[in-house]
């Protein structure tokens, strides 16, 4: 208990010192959490259900903690510290089973110093990592029903957690161990949400799956080669995110190490086949699974456990110092991201827009919507807020689908209302960006704003009508 309390305080203090700004997509989670906590609606706006939250479990937990602490951005820090403390407890179980007494502090240090994880706060990355650790603890403990329940929670955190479920159940079957309890527990955890999502929200699968899968790559970069772009834009932070990964290969002599490395490889292959854009948090399952496998190597018996923890701490401290030197401190933006503006700039745009046109107006929009929707009192309409726009995306891409996929799509959207629950927008906010130069003023616009991040310049222009 004392060690867990020490871990919680250490993580909370670190996050409070770093004060890492959230990415725009993290604010989508906060939008959902605030709306759920204040109105009971599953969506970004009260009375308008939406299925654009990839992680229902993360939204529910953020809503609960946000309501308790009175601030949803602050809830991210508190909840992240709680989740990493739970991961620490799981590391202790693994340490006992695998006789690696140094593992808890080594693994926690490896994770909390990972720039990719720190740049994904507010998203489901920390919760995913925590449940990955908990599932690993149940796996090495031989608690198969508990493993199934935790894998179910992992799927509710991100659907790609199903890949770890397939690997875990497959390995149990290969070792001729019973799998019925694991599968039953998994289904019992996942099924209620699936039924609710299918009937009440209109889709069994989160809308984000369809939004992202039909997006094109970024200037020739997709998930398959996207790390090259991050190495170019954020060389220190990207390299630091995988600095411990090579050590994962030395953990292949353990069953857990094999599962973790196999999951990282399978996840990378699956996302490469989907050919989705290279959002930075998509690489987090690889980073945390390889980081945990590397920790198994670092914590091997030999030198004293305290020396190994100290070594991991020195490396982690050097990693964070180098990342802060690259980004500048205090941080204005996450260590790794692709947003067109900082949180402060988006908040300024939202508040300036409200001052210009008032509130409660519908605004058609096609850019990064999370922070604007969180701070503005107007209603931004895009596929994340208006679920009918997802149907428009699917109709526009109908020719790209084979007939059997079309049949599955119709079944998935059987309960979907198809039509928008929002009135026609009174305004339109256009956004465009450049990676090379500041964009010029837009003549004739009602108002316009220029933003910039470390790698982008953007221009937002407000117009009447759709």
FENMOCOR-V257041 format. One record per pair of residues at least 6 apart in sequence whose ideal C-beta (glycine too) atoms are under 6 Angstrom apart, sorted by the first residue. I is the first residue (numbers start at 1). J is the second residue. Records with the same first field share a line. If there is no record, write none. Layout:
# FENMOCOR-V257041
I=J, J
This chain:
# FENMOCOR-V257041
4=85, 89
7=85, 88
8=81, 85
11=81, 84, 112
12=81
15=77
20=118, 121, 331, 334
21=333, 334, 343
22=122
23=334, 337
24=339, 368, 370, 371
25=370
26=122, 123
27=370, 371, 374
28=370, 384
29=122
30=72, 374
31=44, 373, 374
32=53, 59
33=59, 62, 63, 66, 72
34=72
35=41, 43, 46
36=63
37=63, 67
39=46
41=47
42=49
43=49, 50
44=50, 373, 385
45=379
48=421
49=201
50=387
51=201, 203, 206, 207, 387
52=207, 208, 384
53=59
54=206, 208
55=124, 157, 158
56=156, 193
57=156, 157
58=124, 127
61=79
62=75
65=75, 78, 79
66=72, 75
69=75, 78
76=121, 122
80=121, 126
83=126, 127, 130
86=130
87=130, 133
88=104, 108
90=133, 134, 137
91=103, 104, 107
92=104
93=137
94=137, 140
95=101, 103, 104
97=140, 141
100=299
101=305
102=299, 305, 308, 309
103=299
105=309
106=295, 298, 299, 308, 309, 312
107=292, 295
109=312, 313, 316
110=244, 291, 295
111=291
113=316, 319, 320
114=241, 287
115=237, 240, 241, 323, 335, 336
116=241, 284, 287
117=125
118=335
119=334, 335, 336, 337
120=281, 284
123=281
124=157, 158
125=281, 284
127=157
128=157, 158
129=288
131=150, 153, 154, 157
134=150
135=150, 151
136=256
138=146, 147, 150
139=147
140=256
144=181, 182
145=181, 185
147=182
148=182, 185, 186
149=185, 189
151=165, 186
152=186, 189, 190
154=161
155=161, 162, 190
156=193
163=266, 267
164=263
167=259, 262, 263
169=179, 182
172=179
173=179
194=204
197=204
198=204
199=415
202=415, 416
203=412, 413
204=412
207=390
210=390
211=383
212=276
214=393, 397
215=277
217=277
218=277
221=229, 278
222=275
223=271, 272, 276, 278, 282
224=272
226=278
230=238
231=238
233=455
234=336
236=322, 323, 326
237=323, 335, 336
240=319, 323
241=287
244=291, 294
245=290
247=294, 297
248=261, 290, 293, 294
250=297
251=257, 293, 296, 297
252=258
257=293, 296
260=289, 292, 293
261=293
263=289
264=286, 289, 290
267=285
268=286
280=336
298=308, 312
323=335
327=335
332=342
333=342, 453
339=453
340=368, 433, 456, 458
341=451, 453, 458
342=453
343=371
345=451
346=371, 372
347=375
349=449
350=372, 375, 376
354=376, 377
356=447
359=377, 378
361=378, 426, 427
362=379, 381, 422, 423, 425, 426
363=378, 380, 425, 427, 429
364=381, 425, 428, 466
365=380, 382, 429
367=431
369=380, 382, 384
372=380
373=380
381=422, 425
383=389, 390
386=420, 422
388=419, 420
391=418
425=466
428=463, 466
429=460, 462
430=461
431=460
432=459
433=456, 458
434=457
435=456
438=457
439=457, 459
442=448, 461
445=461, 462
446=462
447=462
448=461
449=460
450=459
451=458
